[in-house]
Amino acid sequence: MALSFHQFQSERAAPAMEAELARIEADIEAHEVVDEAAVAEYHALVCAAEGIREQMQRTIAQPQYGGQFLQPGRLVKVAETSSSGSGTGTDWGWGVVVNSSHKPTAGGAMGADAGDDASGAAAAPRSVVVVDVLLLCAKEDEGAASSSSSSSSAAAAGGKGGAPAKPRPATAADAAAGRAELRVVPVLLPLLTAFSQVRLAFPKDLRPASARQEVWARLQEVHRRFATASGATAAATASSSSAGAAASAASAMTTTGTGNFPLLDPIEDMRIDTPAFRDLVSQTLALQTRIAASPVHTAADRDARFAGYKRKLSLQEQAAFLRERIKAATALVMRDTLKRMKRVLRRLGHVNAENVVQVRSDSGGGGGGSSCAARGGLCRCHCLR
């Protein structure tokens, strides 16, 4: 019955999927990209460079390398990966390291590492590095803030209470509208994607709002000093109003900005001198050279062409997915139809239990010649085989 219901659903869904596939294919045909071959090559180079960059970031964020540069006050960049592994997650922008600590993983504190030495000495428990980072977060609305504070009070009093609201990274629009605040957010070391050479001095107690406001003022000053020429010009233009200066600094410290802060060199400063990492660096330099030499890289409409090509790739992936679903639905319908036809042929004696065609002669009418029905059954069975 389940298979019958599945077949019924597939038969009903097939026309809609075919119509959707026709619409997507028409959209693909109408979606033209200027010099598509060059854009496709440029897209492949950018994706390859991004993949190598992620490999380098995973190496840099290992405790033996990045764990040595978690001094309080250092500027770091925080970004989460998506749960699906696509690489497109939440970008928190730049923040300030407040503290770091090692915490045992679930079940790791009681287990022994597989790399114990021959003497049988117990290895150190498995642990993760948790970094407290001061990040620019969006302010909660009053209802959520009161609910969060009541939950925290209930938890402090021993009650169960609900979990506090998860912080959300602030955008430049949030900062310009006064809906941003600095908050200490615990993050795992692998989420740190860049380590700056810049370190800030900040108060030991960051609980008062005035202390966090002082750190925010210093962040604005750091941004002003390390901004590019165009950014510095924009900051000077906006310096006439405090709101404009805050928005300018927020654009660098939030998810939409790069910050332009000097970074630690992985080889010279962080001492990552493994052959595998040097090979990644060489591949990155080679890809960057090819990217810079591409005519698409210097085109005025590069971003538009790049976005259009990515949109076309997305449509092609959707079309391929629909084709697979239509093929599966059609195969299910044909398989059930074939089973029914074979069952009828077996009952009529035209095929045996192994579905092998049996040639037989009718005893009546026509001196042993096969009837029209028999010939039709045999012909249809041959077609099925």
N, C-alpha and C positions, 0 to 999 in steps of 0.2 A: 504493500500500500504506500509505503514511503517513496519507493521508486516511481510509482504511478503519479503521486502528487508532485514529485520533483519534475517529472516529464511534463505534467500539466503546467507547472510554473514556467518551465523552459519554453514551452510552445507559446505561452502568452507573452513572455518577455522578449522573445526573438524579434518580432516586428518592431517593437520600440527600440531595441538595440540597433537594428539595421537602419532605422531612421536616424538615430543619433550618430551612427557611424557615417552615414551619408552627409549629415550636416558638418561633422568634423572634417571629413575629407574635402568638402567644398571650402571650408574655412582655410584648410592647408593650401589648397590651390590658389585661393585669393590672397594668401599671406606672402607677399613678395619681400625679399630682403636684398638690398643693393649689394652686388658682388658677394653672393651667398657663399661661394667656395672660399673666398678669403676670410669671411667672417667665421665660417666653420673651422678653418685652420686656427684662427685667432682664439676661438672659444676652446678648442682642444688644448692649446698651449696654456691658456689661463687656468683651465681645470687641472692640468698636470702640475702647474706651479702651485696651485692651491693644495693639492694632495700632498706634495712634498713639504709645503709649509706646515701642514698639520702634523706630518711625521716629525719635523724638527721641533714643533711645539711640544709634542708628547715627550720627546727626549729632554728638552729644556726643563719641563715641569717635573722631572723625576726628583725624588728627595735628595739624591747625592749631588745634584746640580742646582736646581732652583731652590731647594731647601736651605742652601747656604746664604741666600740673598733675601731673606724674609725679615730683615731688620725693621723695627717700627719706624714708620715714616716713609718707606719706599713706595713710589708710585708703581702700581701694577695694573694690568688690563685684565678684565674678567669677562669670560664669554662661556655660555653653556651650549652644549651640543643638543640637537633634537633627539627625542627618544627613539625615533625611527632610524637614526644613524645617517640621515641625509646630509649632516653638517651645518644645516641652517637652524640654529637655536636662538637663545636669548643673549643679546649683547648688552653687558652691563656698563661698558665703557671703562674709564680709568677710576681707580680708587687708591686709598692710602692704607698700607699695612699697619694694623694696630698691634696684633699679637699673633703667635702661631703656637700650635701644640700638637703632640702626637696622641691619637686616640686609638685604642684597639678596635679592630673590626669585629663584627658579630661572629663569635665562635673562634676568633683568631687568638685571643689572649690565652686560651687554655690549650691550644694545639702547638705542636713542635714543627718547626720549619723542616721541609724535606732536605734542606742543605746542611743538616747537622754534621759536625765533624766526627772523625772515627772514635774519638774519646767518649762519645755519648753525651757530651754536655748539651744541655737544653739551649736551643736558640732563643733569641729575643722574640716576644710575641709579635705577630703581624699587627701592623698599625697603619693608620692613614694620617696624613698631615692636614690639619684643619687650620685655615688662616682666617682670622678676623679682619675684614677689610671694611674701611669706611667708604661707603658708596653713596652716590646721589640717587635717592629713591623718590618715587612719587608719593605725595602725601595721601593718607587715607581720608576718605570723607568722614564727616562727623559721626555718622551712624556706625560705620565700620570701626572708627577709632574708639568709640565708646564701648562697642562690643568687644574689641580686642583688649581694652584696658580692664573691663569687667572679667574677661576670661583669664587675664594674667593675675588679677586680684584673687580670683577663685582658686587658681592653681597655687598661688603663694599661700593661701589659707588652708590648703590641703584638699580643696574640692576638685572635682573632675574638670569642670569648665571646658569650653571649646578651645581649639588651637588658635593662636593669634593669626591674623591675616598674613599671608605670604607677601613679602616686599616685592614691589614691581619697579624696574628701572625707570628713572625719569627721562623724559625726552626734553629737547630744547624748548618745545612748546610748554611743557609742564613748568620748566624753570622760569620762562618768560612770564607765565601767568601766576607765579608765586606758589605753585603746587609741588615744590620739590624741597627735600630736606636730606641732610646727611644722616645715614644710619649705619651702625655696625652690623655687617652681615657675615655670618660664618660661611666660608666656601672651601671646597677641597682644593688641594694644590694643583691637580691636573686641569682645573678650570682657569688657571692663570696663564694667559696666552702671551704676555709680554712683560718684561721687567725693565723699568726705567733706571737710568743712573741717578735720577733726582730723588733726594730724600728730604722730607719736611720735618721740621720740629713742631710738635703739637702738645697741648696740655695732657697731663697724665690722666686726668678725669674728664672723660668726654660725655658724661651724663648731662651736665648743664647745657642748655641750648646756646648759651653765650660761648662756651668752649667750641662747640661744633661750628658756630658762626665764625669764630676766629680761624678755624681750619679752612672753612670755605673761602674766606678772604685771602688766605695764603694760596689756595689753589688757583684763584683768579689771577693772583700776581704771577704764579708760575706759568700759567697759560699765556699771560701777556708777554713774558720774557721769551718764551720758546715758540711763539706763534710765527708762522711764515710771514713774508713781506705783505702778502695780500691780507692775511689774517690780522697782522698788526695794524694795517691801514683801517680795516673794518673796526677793530677794537678802539682805535683813536677816534674814529667817527662816532662810535656809540658811547664814548667815555663821558659825554655831556650829561648822560642820565644814568643813574645807578641801575635801573631796570635793563637798559641796553647793555651795560657792562656785564650784568649777571647772565643775560641771555647769550652774550658772546662767549663767556667762559663756559657756560653750560653746553654750548654746541661742541666744545672740545672734550668736556668731561663726561658727557652723556653718550647714549648709544649712537648718535648721529655723527660724532666727531672722532678725529684721530688723535688729537692732542699735540702732535709734533714734538713729543718729548724724546730726548736722546735715550737710546736703548743700550742695555748691556750687550757687549759683543759675546756671542756664545763661545767662541774659541779663545779670544784674548782675555776676557773678563771672567767667564764662567768655567773655563778650562775644560771644555768638552772637546777632547782631542782624539776621539775614536775614529778609526778608518771609515766606519759606516756613516758617521755624522759628516765627516769631510766630503764623502761622496755625495751626500745630500746637498751640501753647500755648493759643490761643483755643478750638480744638476740644476740647482736654483739659478746660479749665475748664467748657465747656458740658456735656460728657458727665458730668463729676463732679457738676455741679448736678443733672442728670436722674437720675443714679444715687442721689444722696442723697435725692431727692424720691420715689423709688419706694417703695411700701409693703413691697416684699420686702426692701429694704435694712435696715429696722428690725425685721423680723420675728424672733422668737426662734428659729425653725427655719429661718432663711435658708440656712445652710450645707447642711442636710439636703435642703431643697427644690432648691437649686442643684445639688447632687451628683446627686439623683434625675433632674433634667431632663437633665443631661449624660449620664447613663446611658441615658436613653430616646433621646436623639439618637444615641448610639453604636449602640443596637439598630436604629434606623431606617436608619442607614448600612449596617449589616450586611445588613439585609433587602433594601435596594436593590441591593447588590452581588450577593446571591444571585439576585435576580430577573433581573439582566442575564446572569449565567452560565447560568441555566436557559433563558432566551430564546435565547442563543447556541447552546446544546446542541440545543435543539429545532429551531432554524432549520437547523442542520447536518444533522440527521436528515431533516427534510422536504425539504431541497435534494437530498440524495442519492436519496431516494425518488422525487422528481419527475423526476430525470434518468433513472432506470431506467424509469419509466412512459412518458416521452417516447420513449425508445429502442425500447420495444416497439411503440408506436403508429407510429413511423416504419417499422419492419419490416413491420407489417401494412398500411402504405399509407394510414393514416388521417390522417397529417400529413406535410407535406413537410420538406425540409431546414431550412426557416426556422420549423418548428413551427407552420405555419398549417394549420388543419383542412381536410381534403379530403373533400368529399361525393362518394361514388361509389356505383354501383349494382351489386349482384351479378348475374351473368349467369344463374345457375341458380336453380331452385326458387322459384317464386313470381312469375314474370314480371317480373324486374328489381327486385323489392322488396329492400330491405336486410335482412340477416339479423339475428337477435337479437344475435349476437355483435358485429356491426358497429354496431348501434344502441347497445349497451352501451358499446362503445369510444368512440363519438362523445359520448355523454352524459358519460362519465368525463372525456374530454378537455376538454369545455366547462367542467366543474367546475374542472379544473386551471387553465384560462385565466382 
